[in-house]
Amino acid sequence: MPFIVSFSSFNDETAAMADLLLPDHVYLERFEDVPVTAGLASQTIGLSKPVVSPQFNTRHLGETLICLARAMGGSLAASFPWADYETCLRETLAEKWDVLMKDGVWTAEQMTTAGSSFRAPALEAATIGVEGEASAFPLLLIPYDSLRISSGYIGDAPFMIKTVADTVIKGKDGFVDINPQTAAEIGLGEGSLALLTTPCGEASVRVHLDEGIMPGVIAMAKGLGHTAYDGYLADKGVNINELIGPVEDPSSGHDAAWGIRAKLAKA
């Protein structure tokens, strides 16, 4: 792709690569429909409403697309006839709009499967192997989510990073949790520097002893190791995604990765 445009509301890794930045409002500043297409008994649509006006020079992505279509003219412009994104939502949601504005959610009449002849196909149980040979990588590395570290597409805010324990990140060093018995076998103690290696890569880490971790297993928090954002978040800790590769579930074809074999050695 010769030209990259980022609509991110934050100075993230994608924004750092982009040729043009057109930041969207954050979710507290914009209208947004939230359809739920699976997992519920009936079709459901939610509505996110703005609670504050935009604080910076940003524009709703929907309005950016409407303006682009208008500028291109012809049938494309005719397909986007709305003045702004809120008007687009109000007209396309039609009778649902009033319900959404009042209740915040619209639900269709509940569907029933009574009398249905549908039967789920039988799936053969398949063994999913963890990547790496146990002889070369005797430990199992598991990622975990932390309430104090955002591991989604938005990085932690500065005040959140300040609340992260110094057994998860200290300065620029990220930690792995390890059972004291396993650490003793390797010759590592609390706070020791170690080299963590997996079939996908390696990283320098510190060690935190934790009786709650099963022997032979090490755990690392997700959401660190960013290369963008600001001085509070950038270049701190390890991005565990760089150490873990995809593992395909042979029954569904979906990614079933949840861990990878690893080894720790004194740095």
Secondary structure, DSSP 8 states (H G I E B T S, - for coil): ----EE--SS--HHHHH-SEE-----GGGS-EEEEE-SSSSS-EEEEE--SS---SS---HHHHHHHHHHHH-HHHHHT---SSHHHHHHHHHTTHHHHHHHHSEEE------TT---------------SS-TTT--EEEEEE-BTTB--SSS---HHHHTTS-TTTEETTEEEEEE-HHHHHHHT--TT-EEEEEETTEEEEEEEEE-TTS-TTEEEEESS---SSS-TTTTT-S--GGGT----B-TTT--B----EEEEEEE-
